Structures are given as C-alpha cells and as structure tokens.
C-alpha cells in the first residue's frame, strides 16, 4: 500500500496554500514469525488437531496477520487456534458446570481450554468428557489458595 495523505485546509487566506500532511498508518509493519515461533506454533497446532483426520486440503496452511501485525499460520483447514487459559466452573466460583463451560468455549471458537478452578480439580473429568464431544483440548489446572506468613512470625 502506498502512503496516505490528508489535505489539511484551515481557513486559507490569499497568501496561503493548502498543506499536505502525512497521515500515520496504524498497526505498524507486518512482521513474519521467527523460526522458533513458527516451530512452536506448528507443534501446538499439531497437538490441537491431533485427533482430527488430516487430508491434503486440510493440511494446507493459510496465513493471517494478527492484531499486532504479526503473520501467523492458521490451523488445519484455515481455522484460527484460540486458547482460553484461565476459566472457572461452578466447582469453585464460576457460574457454569464444567460441561456447559466447555460447550460455551466451543461456541466461542476456543480450541484449547484450561479449567483452573480454585482449590479443586473435581470438574476436570466432566470437562474432559465434554471436550471429547466438542473436539477441543482441555488443560487441567488448579488455583491453589495460600496464606502468606513471613518467617519468624507465629
């Protein structure tokens, strides 16, 4: 794309002429992923789509440019790989059951969901079962509550 210009025309007297000012583009330049980023992205994508059959058409990777101007390869079939790495179910302080949480995540395009309830992993089996039905991956997690007490104090 070429440079874009805006002609700024304040009140022009007979001795003034319109000024051309260069308008800054948003988003910066498009950067390609480094070799390490490409390898990591490929590895994660393969893990995410491990259970899905691959066909020559599905393996053809296409690219997009993300919100930061970085070129990224999409998953198999041109899908965007979306991660949600912090979620809670009603097993702790969430509002949805683990299966409903997985269903909602799937509806929002999430491919990898971490269930990280507070002080319990009791929702993980239900989340794993639902994830199998919806074809997404679950990362089991837990947030552990702690109480800080400096050394030497009782």
LOFIVO-757949 format. One line per 4 residues: number of its first residue (from 1); their letters; for each residue y negated, x negated, z of N, C-alpha, C, O. Coordinates in Angstrom, 2 decimals. Atoms other than C-alpha are relative to their C-alpha. Last residue first. Layout:
NUM = A = Y/X/Z/Y/X/Z/Y/X/Z/Y/X/Z | ...
***
This chain:
154 = XXXX = -1.16/-0.84/-0.30/17.29/-3.85/64.56/-0.32/1.45/-0.16/0.54/2.31/0.05 | 0.40/-1.25/-0.68/14.88/-6.26/62.93/1.25/0.82/0.23/2.19/0.79/-0.56 | 0.53/0.29/-1.32/15.88/-9.87/62.20/-0.45/1.24/0.75/-0.68/1.19/1.96 | -0.88/0.76/-0.90/16.28/-9.34/58.51/-0.68/-0.24/1.33/-1.90/-0.42/1.42
150 = XXXX = 0.17/1.46/0.03/14.09/-6.67/56.91/0.92/-0.68/1.01/1.25/-0.11/2.05 | 0.32/0.42/-1.36/15.58/-3.15/56.71/-0.12/-1.52/-0.01/0.87/-2.21/-0.24 | 0.40/1.40/-0.18/15.63/-1.43/53.39/-0.33/-0.25/1.45/-1.09/0.48/2.08 | 1.08/0.04/-0.98/17.60/1.80/53.17/-0.31/-1.46/0.23/0.57/-2.25/0.57
146 = XXXX = -0.02/1.09/-0.98/19.72/2.33/50.10/-1.16/0.18/0.97/-2.12/0.90/0.70 | 1.11/-0.05/-0.96/20.66/5.17/47.80/0.15/-1.15/0.99/1.25/-1.47/1.44 | -0.42/0.14/-1.39/23.02/4.25/44.96/-1.24/-0.02/0.90/-2.14/-0.83/0.71 | 1.15/0.53/-0.70/22.27/5.58/41.50/0.36/-0.01/1.48/0.66/1.03/2.06
142 = XXXX = 0.33/-0.60/-1.29/25.54/5.97/39.64/-1.28/-0.65/0.52/-1.49/-1.85/0.34 | 0.93/0.74/-0.84/26.82/5.28/36.15/-0.21/0.72/1.32/0.30/1.82/1.52 | -0.02/-0.42/-1.41/29.47/6.23/33.63/-0.96/-0.85/0.83/-0.99/-2.07/0.68 | 0.03/1.22/-0.81/28.36/5.55/30.04/-0.01/0.48/1.45/-1.01/1.04/1.91
138 = XXXX = 0.53/-0.09/-1.37/29.44/8.54/27.99/0.04/-1.39/0.62/1.05/-2.09/0.54 | -0.52/0.95/-0.98/29.87/8.46/24.21/-0.67/0.21/1.35/-1.84/0.57/1.42 | 0.96/1.00/-0.46/29.32/11.42/21.89/0.65/-0.88/1.05/1.71/-0.54/1.58 | 0.01/1.25/0.77/31.71/13.44/19.74/-1.09/-0.98/0.40/-1.62/-1.70/-0.45
134 = XXXX = 1.24/0.10/0.78/30.89/16.90/21.10/-0.12/-1.31/-0.77/-1.07/-1.49/-1.53 | 0.20/-1.19/0.84/34.39/17.81/22.33/-1.20/-0.15/-0.93/-1.17/0.33/-2.07 | -1.05/0.02/1.03/35.09/14.28/23.58/-0.17/1.18/-0.96/0.00/1.04/-2.17 | 0.42/0.98/1.02/31.72/14.30/25.37/1.04/-0.11/-1.11/0.68/-0.29/-2.27
130 = XXXX = 0.97/-0.65/0.89/32.71/17.49/27.19/-0.42/-0.94/-1.12/-0.61/-0.50/-2.26 | -0.73/-1.06/0.74/35.82/15.80/28.61/-0.93/0.70/-0.98/-0.56/0.92/-2.13 | -0.86/0.66/1.00/33.84/12.67/29.56/0.74/1.02/-0.85/0.85/0.86/-2.06 | 0.87/0.48/1.08/31.15/14.78/31.29/0.82/-0.67/-1.12/0.54/-0.47/-2.30
126 = XXXX = 0.44/-1.18/0.76/33.78/16.66/33.34/-0.87/-0.43/-1.19/-0.74/0.13/-2.29 | -1.14/-0.56/0.75/35.38/13.36/34.41/-0.37/1.21/-0.86/0.06/1.31/-2.01 | -0.43/0.82/1.15/31.95/11.79/35.21/1.20/0.60/-0.74/1.15/0.70/-1.97 | 0.22/-0.73/1.25/30.58/14.58/37.43/0.53/-0.72/-1.23/0.56/-0.15/-2.32
122 = XXXX = -0.90/-1.14/0.12/32.08/13.20/40.65/-0.17/0.79/-1.30/0.73/1.53/-1.68 | -0.48/0.08/1.38/30.39/9.83/40.25/0.91/1.19/-0.29/1.70/1.16/-1.23 | -1.27/-0.62/0.35/28.28/10.24/43.35/0.33/-0.24/-1.46/-0.55/-0.33/-2.32 | -1.04/0.20/-1.01/25.42/8.58/45.23/1.33/0.70/-0.30/2.12/0.92/0.62
118 = XXXX = 0.27/0.71/-1.25/22.68/9.96/42.95/1.24/0.00/0.89/1.77/1.06/1.23 | 0.33/-0.82/-1.16/23.85/10.96/39.47/-0.23/-0.87/1.23/0.18/-2.03/1.27 | 0.33/0.88/-1.14/23.72/8.48/36.60/-0.45/0.83/1.19/-1.59/0.72/1.64 | 0.13/-0.94/-1.11/25.36/10.12/33.57/-0.14/-0.83/1.27/0.79/-1.52/1.67
114 = XXXX = -0.39/0.55/-1.29/24.64/7.73/30.71/-0.22/1.08/1.05/-1.34/1.55/1.23 | 0.61/-0.59/-1.18/24.60/9.44/27.32/0.54/-0.69/1.24/1.76/-0.80/1.42 | -0.50/0.71/-1.18/25.23/7.82/23.93/-0.76/0.52/1.21/-1.99/0.46/1.26 | -1.32/0.51/0.36/24.87/9.78/20.65/0.66/-0.71/1.17/1.89/-0.77/1.24
110 = XXXX = -0.43/1.18/-0.76/21.91/11.95/21.65/1.42/-0.38/-0.42/2.29/0.48/-0.52 | -0.27/1.15/0.86/20.74/14.29/18.88/0.44/-1.26/0.72/0.49/-2.33/0.10 | 1.23/0.77/0.21/19.02/16.88/21.07/0.24/-1.28/-0.79/-0.65/-2.12/-0.89 | 0.95/-0.84/0.74/21.90/19.35/20.76/-1.30/-0.71/-0.31/-1.99/-0.37/-1.27
106 = XXXX = -0.50/-0.07/1.39/24.27/16.57/21.85/-0.95/0.82/-0.88/-1.24/0.44/-2.01 | 0.27/1.31/0.59/22.15/16.00/24.95/0.44/-0.02/-1.46/-0.28/-0.51/-2.33 | 1.44/0.06/0.30/22.22/19.74/25.68/-0.37/-1.33/-0.65/-1.16/-1.37/-1.59 | 0.27/-0.93/1.11/26.03/19.85/25.37/-1.48/-0.04/-0.39/-1.81/-0.07/-1.58
102 = XXXX = -0.51/0.64/1.22/26.40/16.75/27.55/-0.29/0.88/-1.22/-0.68/0.38/-2.27 | 0.89/1.14/0.25/24.17/18.32/30.22/0.42/-0.72/-1.29/-0.42/-1.07/-2.11 | 1.21/-0.56/0.61/26.15/21.58/29.95/-1.02/-1.10/-0.32/-1.73/-1.02/-1.33 | -0.34/-0.43/1.36/29.37/19.64/30.57/-1.20/0.60/-0.72/-1.39/0.37/-1.92
98 = XXXX = -0.22/1.14/0.91/27.90/17.74/33.53/0.31/0.42/-1.43/-0.18/-0.19/-2.37 | -1.32/0.57/-0.27/26.59/20.97/35.08/0.17/-1.19/-0.95/-0.52/-1.27/-1.96 | -1.11/-0.40/0.86/22.86/21.45/34.63/1.32/-0.60/0.46/1.34/-1.67/1.06 | -0.08/-1.46/0.07/19.95/21.44/37.10/1.22/0.48/-0.78/1.62/1.64/-0.64
94 = XXXX = 0.26/-0.60/1.31/19.94/17.82/38.27/0.17/1.51/0.03/0.53/2.07/1.06 | 1.25/-0.78/0.00/19.60/16.55/41.85/-0.37/0.56/-1.36/-1.53/0.89/-1.60 | 1.00/0.59/-0.90/23.15/15.37/42.56/-1.25/0.87/-0.08/-1.25/1.98/0.44 | -0.76/0.71/-1.03/26.32/16.96/41.16/-0.93/-0.77/0.94/-0.53/-1.14/2.04
90 = XXXX = 0.12/-0.74/-1.26/23.91/19.31/39.38/0.87/-0.61/1.10/0.83/-0.16/2.25 | -0.60/-1.33/0.08/23.68/16.67/36.68/-0.18/0.70/1.34/-0.79/0.16/2.26 | -0.59/-0.52/-1.23/21.37/13.67/36.44/0.56/1.39/-0.27/-0.03/2.18/-0.99 | -0.04/-1.46/-0.10/20.38/11.56/33.44/0.71/0.40/1.29/1.52/-0.35/1.83
86 = XXXX = 0.28/-0.43/-1.37/19.29/8.00/32.75/-0.01/1.51/0.04/-0.96/2.14/-0.43 | -0.63/0.88/-0.98/20.43/6.01/29.70/-0.29/0.38/1.46/0.02/-0.39/2.36 | 0.65/-0.52/-1.20/19.83/8.53/26.94/0.68/-0.70/1.16/1.83/-0.40/1.48 | -0.57/0.27/-1.33/20.63/6.71/23.71/-0.82/0.74/1.05/-2.04/0.79/0.97
82 = XXXX = 0.89/-0.31/-1.10/19.92/7.94/20.15/0.75/-0.20/1.32/1.85/0.32/1.50 | -0.75/0.14/-1.24/21.60/6.38/17.12/-0.97/0.18/1.16/-1.86/-0.64/1.35 | 0.74/0.81/-0.97/19.89/7.73/13.99/0.83/-0.05/1.29/1.33/0.98/1.73 | 0.43/-0.62/-1.24/22.35/9.02/11.43/-0.74/-0.99/0.87/-0.44/-2.18/0.89
78 = XXXX = 1.46/-0.07/-0.08/22.46/7.65/7.87/-0.51/0.66/1.27/-1.66/1.10/1.30 | 0.47/-1.26/0.54/26.15/8.48/7.34/-1.50/0.17/0.13/-2.01/1.28/-0.07 | -0.80/-0.47/1.13/27.18/5.67/9.63/-0.52/1.35/-0.46/-0.87/2.19/0.37 | -1.44/-0.03/-0.20/24.36/4.54/11.88/0.71/0.49/-1.25/0.10/0.69/-2.29
74 = XXXX = -0.51/-1.21/-0.62/20.86/3.75/10.71/1.51/-0.11/0.16/2.15/-0.96/-0.45 | -1.09/-0.58/0.76/19.65/0.23/10.08/0.48/1.23/0.74/0.64/1.21/1.96 | -1.29/-0.13/-0.67/16.33/-0.54/11.65/1.01/0.63/-0.94/0.67/1.49/-1.76 | -1.02/-0.56/0.88/13.04/-1.86/10.27/1.33/0.02/0.73/1.75/-0.99/1.30
70 = XXXX = -1.16/0.87/0.16/10.47/-2.40/13.01/1.04/0.69/-0.86/1.37/1.86/-0.63 | 0.05/0.71/1.26/7.08/-0.71/12.59/1.16/-0.95/-0.23/1.10/-1.79/-1.12 | 0.67/1.27/-0.22/6.76/0.28/16.24/-0.05/-0.84/-1.26/-0.47/-2.00/-1.21 | 1.39/-0.24/-0.39/7.55/3.96/15.66/-0.80/-1.27/0.19/-2.03/-1.24/0.19
66 = XXXX = 0.23/-0.75/-1.24/10.75/2.98/13.83/-1.49/0.13/0.29/-2.33/-0.30/-0.49 | 0.96/0.78/-0.76/11.15/1.97/10.17/-0.36/0.83/1.22/-0.80/1.97/1.10 | 1.24/-0.70/-0.31/14.29/3.35/8.62/-0.92/-0.97/0.71/-0.50/-2.03/1.18 | 0.96/0.57/-0.94/17.28/1.78/6.92/-1.17/0.94/0.20/-1.54/1.71/-0.68
62 = XXXX = 1.35/-0.10/0.52/20.43/3.04/5.24/-0.95/-0.47/1.09/-0.54/-0.65/2.24 | 1.06/-0.09/-1.00/23.95/1.91/5.95/-1.34/0.13/-0.69/-1.63/-0.58/-1.65 | 1.23/0.48/0.61/26.77/2.67/3.56/-1.14/0.23/0.98/-1.45/1.36/1.34 | 0.30/1.35/-0.46/29.73/3.11/5.85/-1.27/-0.55/-0.62/-1.83/-1.52/-0.12
58 = XXXX = 0.48/-0.02/-1.38/29.77/6.88/5.48/-0.38/-1.39/0.48/-1.23/-1.53/1.35 | 1.32/-0.63/-0.02/29.99/6.71/1.69/-0.59/-0.04/1.40/-1.79/-0.24/1.57 | 0.99/0.87/0.64/32.82/4.17/1.80/-1.40/0.59/0.03/-2.38/-0.14/0.19 | -0.21/-0.09/1.43/34.61/6.35/4.35/-1.02/-0.91/-0.65/-2.02/-1.26/-0.02
54 = XXXX = 1.03/0.56/0.87/34.94/5.77/8.04/0.42/0.15/-1.45/1.58/-0.03/-1.81 | -0.59/0.62/1.19/36.82/8.02/10.40/-1.09/-0.52/-0.89/-2.14/0.10/-1.04 | 0.19/-0.75/1.23/34.98/8.64/13.64/0.61/-0.76/-1.17/0.50/-1.98/-1.27 | -0.97/-1.08/0.12/36.26/7.43/17.00/-0.09/0.76/-1.32/0.75/1.62/-1.60
50 = XXXX = -1.37/0.49/-0.03/34.47/4.08/16.85/1.02/1.09/-0.29/1.99/0.85/-1.01 | -0.74/-0.73/1.02/31.10/5.60/15.84/1.47/-0.40/-0.07/2.12/-0.14/-1.08 | 0.38/-1.42/-0.04/29.22/4.60/19.00/0.87/0.80/-0.96/1.28/1.92/-0.63 | -0.54/-0.59/-1.22/31.09/1.29/19.27/-0.27/1.50/0.04/0.61/2.29/0.39
46 = XXXX = -1.45/-0.07/0.17/30.39/0.41/15.63/0.65/0.64/1.22/1.57/1.44/1.09 | -0.29/-1.08/0.95/26.73/1.31/16.14/1.49/0.16/-0.21/2.00/1.28/-0.27 | 0.18/-1.26/-0.72/26.55/-0.91/19.24/0.33/1.18/-0.91/0.99/2.13/-0.47 | -1.04/-0.10/-1.01/28.01/-3.88/17.36/-0.08/1.33/0.75/0.94/2.00/0.94
42 = XXXX = -1.26/-0.27/0.70/25.78/-3.33/14.33/1.13/0.21/1.00/1.94/1.12/0.84 | 0.07/-1.38/0.47/22.68/-3.09/16.54/1.29/0.39/-0.70/1.79/1.50/-0.52 | -0.13/-0.87/-1.17/23.64/-6.29/18.35/0.00/1.46/-0.43/0.80/2.25/0.07 | -1.38/0.10/-0.49/24.26/-8.15/15.07/0.21/0.94/1.20/1.23/1.62/1.28
38 = XXXX = -0.85/-0.64/0.97/20.96/-6.91/13.59/1.46/0.00/0.46/2.15/1.01/0.34 | 0.20/-1.44/-0.12/19.06/-7.82/16.72/0.91/0.76/-0.94/1.47/1.79/-0.57 | -0.59/-0.42/-1.26/20.56/-11.32/16.72/-0.13/1.51/0.19/0.81/2.17/0.63 | -1.45/0.04/0.17/19.75/-11.82/13.03/0.70/0.50/1.25/1.67/1.26/1.16
34 = XXXX = -0.54/1.36/0.01/16.18/-10.74/13.68/1.51/0.09/-0.21/2.09/1.17/-0.13 | -0.72/0.39/-1.20/15.10/-7.24/12.71/0.48/-1.44/-0.15/0.78/-1.90/-1.25 | -1.44/-0.11/0.14/12.53/-6.96/9.95/0.65/-0.43/1.31/0.09/-1.21/2.07 | -0.73/1.21/-0.35/8.92/-6.32/10.78/1.48/0.25/-0.19/1.99/1.33/0.11
30 = XXXX = -1.41/-0.31/-0.17/6.75/-3.74/9.05/0.76/-1.30/0.24/0.73/-2.21/-0.59 | -0.84/0.33/1.14/3.12/-4.60/9.63/1.45/0.34/0.30/1.86/0.42/1.46 | -0.26/1.42/0.25/0.96/-2.82/12.11/0.88/-0.22/-1.21/1.14/0.69/-1.99 | -1.42/0.29/0.11/1.34/0.83/13.05/0.32/-1.45/-0.29/1.47/-1.86/-0.13
26 = XXXX = -0.76/-0.13/-1.24/-2.18/1.99/12.34/1.44/-0.41/-0.26/1.94/-0.33/-1.38 | -1.22/-0.77/0.12/-4.33/0.72/9.48/0.69/0.06/1.36/0.57/-0.87/2.15 | -1.21/0.66/-0.46/-7.88/-0.41/10.16/1.20/0.94/-0.14/1.11/2.14/0.11 | -0.66/-0.80/-1.04/-10.58/1.12/7.99/1.30/-0.70/0.39/2.10/-1.08/-0.47
22 = XXXX = -1.45/0.02/0.11/-12.71/-1.41/6.09/0.60/0.77/1.17/0.28/0.50/2.33 | -0.63/0.61/-1.17/-16.32/-0.45/5.96/1.50/0.11/-0.14/2.03/1.13/-0.59 | -1.45/-0.13/0.04/-18.26/0.13/2.76/0.54/-0.70/1.23/0.27/-1.88/1.45 | -0.79/1.14/-0.43/-21.92/0.70/3.41/1.48/0.30/-0.19/1.93/1.42/0.04
18 = XXXX = -1.16/-0.32/-0.84/-24.01/3.18/1.40/0.79/-1.27/0.34/0.92/-2.16/-0.49 | -1.12/-0.42/0.85/-27.30/1.77/0.11/1.19/0.28/0.91/1.25/-0.25/2.02 | -1.35/0.30/-0.47/-30.58/1.59/1.98/1.03/0.44/-1.03/0.80/1.36/-1.81 | -0.26/1.44/0.07/-34.10/1.29/0.50/1.42/-0.35/0.43/1.84/-1.50/0.25
14 = XXXX = 0.04/0.46/1.38/-34.52/5.00/-0.42/0.32/-1.49/-0.11/0.71/-1.95/-1.18 | 1.38/0.03/0.49/-33.40/6.02/3.04/0.02/-0.55/-1.42/1.08/-0.97/-1.90 | 0.34/1.09/0.91/-29.82/6.99/3.66/-1.47/0.12/-0.41/-1.90/1.13/-0.95 | 1.18/-0.39/0.76/-28.93/9.08/6.67/-0.50/-1.18/-0.81/-0.82/-2.23/-0.27
10 = XXXX = 0.99/-0.59/-0.90/-25.53/7.77/7.64/-1.19/0.44/-0.84/-1.16/0.32/-2.07 | 1.33/-0.32/0.52/-23.01/7.33/4.86/-0.85/0.67/1.06/-0.91/1.90/1.14 | 0.77/-0.52/-1.13/-19.84/5.49/5.88/-1.41/0.26/-0.51/-2.12/-0.67/-0.90 | 1.43/0.21/0.26/-17.60/5.04/2.88/-0.76/0.72/1.10/-0.69/1.94/1.23
6 = XXXX = 0.76/-1.21/-0.28/-14.10/4.72/4.15/-1.45/-0.32/-0.28/-1.98/-1.33/0.18 | 1.40/0.15/-0.35/-11.77/2.13/2.69/-0.60/1.37/0.28/-0.20/2.37/-0.31 | 0.74/-1.26/0.12/-8.02/1.88/2.50/-1.42/-0.22/0.50/-1.64/-0.95/1.46 | 0.91/-0.22/-1.11/-6.34/-1.41/1.72/-0.71/1.33/-0.20/-1.04/1.71/-1.32
2 = XX = 1.24/0.75/0.04/-3.48/-1.18/-0.71/-0.85/0.27/1.23/-0.51/1.10/2.07 | 1.18/-0.84/0.00/0.00/0.00/0.00/-1.23/-0.88/0.00/-1.24/-1.95/0.61
***
